[in-house]
Amino acid sequence: MSDPGAPDLLRFWFEVCQPAQWFRKDPAFDQQVRERFGELSQRALAGELQPWADQPGSALALVLLLDQLPRQLRRDQPGAFAGRHRDVIAHFGRFPHRNGALGRSSSAEELAFLEQPGSRF
């Protein structure tokens, strides 16, 4: 089998899989994702696939690789959320969105960021 690319991932995720599989804990499904896309996810987390962000189809595949697939690849491990909004973590060292719920004070910079459109998820 050749290395999977954006079309392979999108076909698998949206045509082969059922939406119920995306969020349900299923060791067999997790293993299938790991075997097919584990290495590709690592490349995305390392920033090697950043050019994919330039086109709509491959950008969607990149979002899957950074946000959803790590949940299957590293279920019940800290790395399950490794790619989720990594730029926010890189900048602030934490998710400012969670400060209130965790009883943390927000810096002025974090508060300004949270006021920006699209900053919340």
Kinemage of the C-alpha trace (Angstrom):
@kinemage 1
@onewidth
@group {chain A} dominant
@subgroup {mainchain}
@vectorlist {calphas} color= white
{ca met a 1} P 0.000 0.000 0.000
{ca ser a 2} L 1.344 3.450 -0.826
{ca asp a 3} L 1.565 6.181 1.756
{ca pro a 4} L -1.874 7.616 2.473
{ca gly a 5} L -2.619 11.179 1.479
{ca ala a 6} L -5.395 13.675 2.013
{ca pro a 7} L -7.829 11.988 -0.454
{ca asp a 8} L -7.273 8.604 1.231
{ca leu a 9} L -7.975 10.029 4.671
{ca leu a 10} L -11.078 11.925 3.550
{ca arg a 11} L -12.462 8.867 1.740
{ca phe a 12} L -11.862 6.694 4.809
{ca trp a 13} L -13.329 9.204 7.256
{ca phe a 14} L -16.398 10.277 5.306
{ca glu a 15} L -17.199 7.244 3.117
{ca val a 16} L -15.870 4.145 4.869
{ca cys a 17} L -16.536 5.160 8.479
{ca gln a 18} L -19.868 5.869 10.059
{ca pro a 19} L -20.229 9.105 12.079
{ca ala a 20} L -21.027 7.069 15.198
{ca gln a 21} L -17.488 5.634 14.999
{ca trp a 22} L -15.875 9.040 15.194
{ca phe a 23} L -16.621 9.601 18.871
{ca arg a 24} L -17.269 6.137 20.303
{ca lys a 25} L -14.578 4.189 22.127
{ca asp a 26} L -13.872 1.170 19.930
{ca pro a 27} L -10.455 -0.532 20.209
{ca ala a 28} L -10.823 -2.227 16.801
{ca phe a 29} L -11.603 1.074 15.069
{ca asp a 30} L -8.776 2.801 16.935
{ca gln a 31} L -6.372 0.105 15.745
{ca gln a 32} L -7.574 0.484 12.158
{ca val a 33} L -6.980 4.247 12.323
{ca arg a 34} L -3.568 3.673 13.922
{ca glu a 35} L -2.476 1.248 11.209
{ca arg a 36} L -3.710 3.361 8.309
{ca phe a 37} L -2.951 6.899 9.468
{ca gly a 38} L -0.713 6.800 12.544
{ca glu a 39} L 2.441 7.779 10.695
{ca leu a 40} L 0.630 10.475 8.733
{ca ser a 41} L -0.714 11.944 11.966
{ca gln a 42} L 2.824 12.069 13.386
{ca arg a 43} L 3.971 13.941 10.288
{ca ala a 44} L 1.120 16.427 10.690
{ca leu a 45} L 1.921 16.985 14.371
{ca ala a 46} L 5.559 17.589 13.413
{ca gly a 47} L 4.445 20.311 10.967
{ca glu a 48} L 5.524 18.395 7.868
{ca leu a 49} L 2.086 18.652 6.253
{ca gln a 50} L 1.553 22.379 6.749
{ca pro a 51} L 1.293 22.949 2.952
{ca trp a 52} L -1.955 20.945 3.130
{ca ala a 53} L -3.532 24.004 4.786
{ca asp a 54} L -3.417 25.847 1.454
{ca gln a 55} L -6.244 23.903 -0.242
{ca pro a 56} L -9.751 23.213 1.139
{ca gly a 57} L -9.731 19.414 0.765
{ca ser a 58} L -6.288 18.829 2.160
{ca ala a 59} L -6.906 21.463 4.856
{ca leu a 60} L -9.880 19.421 6.075
{ca ala a 61} L -7.679 16.311 6.138
{ca leu a 62} L -5.084 18.257 8.134
{ca val a 63} L -7.715 19.253 10.687
{ca leu a 64} L -8.677 15.593 11.050
{ca leu a 65} L -5.031 14.620 11.505
{ca leu a 66} L -4.403 17.293 14.131
{ca asp a 67} L -7.683 17.223 15.997
{ca gln a 68} L -9.712 14.038 15.621
{ca leu a 69} L -7.312 11.225 14.766
{ca pro a 70} L -5.044 11.725 17.796
{ca arg a 71} L -8.082 10.802 19.905
{ca gln a 72} L -8.209 7.382 18.239
{ca leu a 73} L -4.440 6.980 18.006
{ca arg a 74} L -3.748 7.816 21.655
{ca arg a 75} L -7.017 7.088 23.394
{ca asp a 76} L -6.847 7.389 27.198
{ca gln a 77} L -3.364 8.931 26.936
{ca pro a 78} L -2.290 12.569 27.334
{ca gly a 79} L -1.344 12.715 23.641
{ca ala a 80} L -4.990 12.224 22.635
{ca phe a 81} L -5.335 15.982 22.343
{ca ala a 82} L -1.795 16.710 21.146
{ca gly a 83} L -2.769 18.540 17.978
{ca arg a 84} L -5.812 20.418 19.187
{ca his a 85} L -5.183 24.127 18.733
{ca arg a 86} L -1.443 23.618 19.255
{ca asp a 87} L -0.725 27.215 18.255
{ca val a 88} L -2.649 28.455 21.299
{ca ile a 89} L -0.599 26.215 23.579
{ca ala a 90} L 2.622 27.221 21.845
{ca his a 91} L 1.816 30.886 22.411
{ca phe a 92} L 0.318 30.857 25.928
{ca gly a 93} L 1.588 27.584 27.353
{ca arg a 94} L -1.991 26.635 28.201
{ca phe a 95} L -5.562 26.995 26.962
{ca pro a 96} L -6.781 30.415 28.121
{ca his a 97} L -10.338 29.171 27.472
{ca arg a 98} L -10.054 26.887 30.493
{ca asn a 99} L -8.746 29.422 32.999
{ca gly a 100} L -12.129 30.150 34.582
{ca ala a 101} L -13.096 26.515 34.923
{ca leu a 102} L -9.713 25.728 36.472
{ca gly a 103} L -9.736 28.698 38.839
{ca arg a 104} L -6.787 30.375 37.094
{ca ser a 105} L -6.390 34.074 36.504
{ca ser a 106} L -6.099 35.209 32.896
{ca ser a 107} L -3.385 37.561 31.766
{ca ala a 108} L -4.273 40.749 29.898
{ca glu a 109} L -2.917 39.136 26.715
{ca glu a 110} L -5.108 36.049 27.221
{ca leu a 111} L -8.186 38.197 27.823
{ca ala a 112} L -7.485 40.182 24.641
{ca phe a 113} L -7.055 36.928 22.709
{ca leu a 114} L -10.367 35.549 24.004
{ca glu a 115} L -12.150 38.652 22.727
{ca gln a 116} L -11.004 37.985 19.147
{ca pro a 117} L -13.498 36.407 16.702
{ca gly a 118} L -12.868 32.709 16.277
{ca ser a 119} L -10.702 32.406 19.380
{ca arg a 120} L -13.123 30.151 21.231
{ca phe a 121} L -13.966 26.560 20.438
